[in-house]
Structure formats: C-alpha cells, structure tokens
Amino acid sequence: MYRCAISAVAFAAAALSLGFSVSASAQNHRPFPATALRGELVVVQAPDVTLNGQAARLAPGARIRGDNNLMLLSASITGQKLTVHYTIDSYGLLKDLWILNTTELANTPWPQTAEQAASWVFDSGAQTWTKR
C-alpha cells in the first residue's frame, strides 16, 4: 500500500511538471524546418482542406500540432480558419502542420510559396527569414 501511494504521488508530480513545460513552451518559437511555408488552413472534411483558399488534401498520417505543440485530430479543428506552417510531401499532400501561437505569428516575414523560400535566406537557429 505504501509503495502505491508513493507511485501515485510521483505520477501526479510528473504529470504536473509536464503540464507546466508544455504551457511554457507555447510562448516560444518551435523549431520549424526550412521547407515550412506559412498559410491559412481550413479543414473542410478530412482529408479535404483548403489552403490559402485553394483545395488541398492531408497526407495519410499527416501530423497537426496545436499552438501548444500537442497533436490534434483534424476533426477537432473542422471549419476553423487557422494560420499554420506546413510542409508538403513528395505527392503534393500536406504532411506536417503547426498551428501558430502569437509569438510565432509575429515572426515575419515568413515565405508563403516555394519560390519565396528559394529566394530568401533562412536562419534555423533564430527561426527567421531574410529577403535577398
């Protein structure tokens, strides 16, 4: 019995500390790959979405992370217009999506097209783009 009580307390403490670290990280920049573009996403009916007003599709196994970096199901954000960073797989489907928090939204400029990303310079450490 004593051992179970200690385990429950340790588990509760670990869960509480995880909660604090997740909420604290939501205020910072997450590391995005240089291939991530910015856009406006609306989930119509998964896997169908609109991206920047154009029809698009989620890849099988697409990962959507909320502004707190936790994974979300596409059904939980259906109909919402969200600003995201996203990557595209080799078939042209949306692979990884990150819903931006307020700190990340303020990080401008960020490329919205592959052409912009190809002509700008990305600093992965600072998570910033510079126009040439």
C-alpha positions in Angstrom: 0.0 0.0 0.0 2.8 2.4 0.9 4.5 1.8 -2.4 1.3 2.5 -4.4 0.8 5.9 -2.6 4.4 6.9 -3.5 3.9 5.9 -7.1 0.7 7.9 -7.3 2.4 11.0 -5.9 5.3 10.6 -8.3 3.0 10.2 -11.2 1.0 13.3 -10.3 4.2 15.3 -9.9 5.5 14.2 -13.2 2.2 15.0 -14.9 2.1 18.4 -13.3 5.6 19.2 -14.4 4.9 18.1 -17.9 1.9 20.5 -18.0 4.0 23.4 -16.9 6.7 22.7 -19.5 4.1 22.4 -22.3 2.4 25.7 -21.4 5.8 27.5 -21.1 6.9 26.2 -24.5 3.8 27.5 -26.2 5.1 31.1 -25.7 8.3 30.3 -27.6 9.3 29.6 -31.2 9.2 26.0 -32.1 11.9 24.8 -34.5 10.4 24.7 -38.0 12.2 23.2 -41.0 13.4 25.5 -43.8 10.8 23.8 -46.0 7.9 25.0 -43.9 5.7 27.6 -45.5 3.0 29.8 -43.9 -0.6 29.7 -45.0 -4.3 29.8 -44.0 -5.8 26.4 -43.4 -9.5 25.4 -43.1 -10.3 21.7 -42.6 -13.4 21.1 -44.7 -13.9 17.4 -44.1 -10.7 15.4 -43.5 -8.7 14.7 -45.5 -10.0 17.6 -47.6 -8.9 21.1 -46.6 -8.4 24.5 -48.1 -5.0 26.1 -48.0 -4.8 29.8 -48.9 -8.3 29.4 -50.4 -7.3 26.5 -52.7 -8.4 22.9 -52.4 -5.8 20.7 -50.8 -5.5 17.4 -49.1 -3.9 16.0 -45.9 -1.5 13.2 -46.5 -2.2 9.8 -44.8 -0.7 10.1 -41.4 -0.5 13.9 -41.5 0.5 15.4 -38.2 -1.3 18.5 -36.9 0.2 20.3 -33.9 -1.8 22.9 -32.0 -0.3 26.2 -30.8 0.7 24.4 -27.6 2.6 21.8 -29.7 0.2 18.9 -28.8 -1.1 16.7 -31.6 -4.6 17.4 -32.8 -7.1 15.4 -34.8 -8.3 17.2 -37.9 -11.9 16.7 -36.9 -11.3 18.9 -33.8 -10.5 21.9 -35.9 -13.0 21.5 -38.8 -14.3 24.8 -40.1 -11.8 27.0 -38.3 -9.6 29.4 -40.2 -6.1 28.9 -38.8 -2.7 30.3 -39.7 -0.2 27.5 -39.9 3.2 26.5 -41.0 3.1 23.4 -43.2 5.3 21.0 -45.2 4.3 19.1 -48.4 5.2 15.5 -49.1 6.5 14.2 -52.5 2.9 13.7 -53.7 1.9 17.3 -53.0 -0.1 16.4 -49.9 0.1 18.3 -46.6 2.4 16.3 -44.3 3.2 18.3 -41.1 1.2 21.3 -39.9 1.8 23.6 -37.0 -1.0 26.0 -35.8 0.9 29.1 -34.9 0.9 30.7 -31.4 1.0 34.5 -31.0 4.8 34.6 -30.8 5.2 32.7 -34.0 2.6 34.8 -35.8 4.7 37.9 -35.0 7.7 36.3 -36.7 7.6 37.9 -40.1 8.4 37.7 -42.9 7.8 34.0 -43.5 7.6 32.6 -47.0 4.1 31.6 -48.3 5.4 30.0 -51.6 8.2 27.7 -52.5 9.5 30.4 -54.8 9.8 32.9 -51.9 11.6 30.2 -49.8 14.0 29.5 -52.6 15.0 33.2 -52.9 15.1 34.1 -49.2 17.7 33.1 -46.6 16.6 31.0 -43.6 18.5 31.2 -40.2 17.4 27.9 -38.5 18.9 29.0 -35.1 16.9 32.2 -34.9 14.0 30.8 -36.9 13.9 33.9 -39.1 13.8 34.6 -42.9 15.6 37.4 -44.6 14.7 38.6 -48.1 17.6 38.9 -50.5 
